Amino acid sequence: MSEARAEILARIRGALGDQPAVPEVPWIYGRAVGTGDLDVVDRFVERVADYRARVDRVDHDSSGAAITAALQAAGAQRVVADAAVRAAWPDSAPWVADDALTNYDLDGIDAVVTTATVAIANTGTIILDHGVGQGRRALSLVPDVHVCVVEAAQIVDDVPKAVARLLESGLHARPLTWISGPSATSDIELNRVEGVHGPRTLHVVVIG
């Protein structure tokens, strides 16, 4: 080691020598985190809104009307969904069936409606496993508007519980999409641009 380098390191050690010791922060993975003063559904609604997504909480009987209102607000004229969604809310949208639509075809679709697998209250995250009600992954990435229907029973408080639920159900082995708000990036001069890697608009309908 050169004398200059040794001197520099000695000065650094000297400058740091009187710093207080950093206390160890105990943490046990999987320990319950909770959602503070709010229940899991209210916390989820709050955090989803923080991401600039739109969110409505309705009862089951009002879910179809909420989907319709969300699509009308977005001006959606062509809406894609899988057979399960179209059967559950047949009159909620001008549906387009996903009959081997190409990515070019999907680019001409205004919106997609899906259900969800798990949602996380503390992070406002929605997880799709692309099973029944959700369709293939491209459906939730290409259209500019995504309306996602989340059942209150699907919401857990933190990430470990969401992962545990995926493991218990065996869905962890499927291709998962984790969504926290509309697609956005600030890579260019720190200016936020939405819709770069997925839908520009996310509208979440919480049932329950």
Order of alpha helices (4+ residues) and beta strands (2+ residues): alpha-alpha-beta-alpha-beta-alpha-beta-alpha-beta-beta-beta-beta-beta-alpha-beta-beta-beta-beta
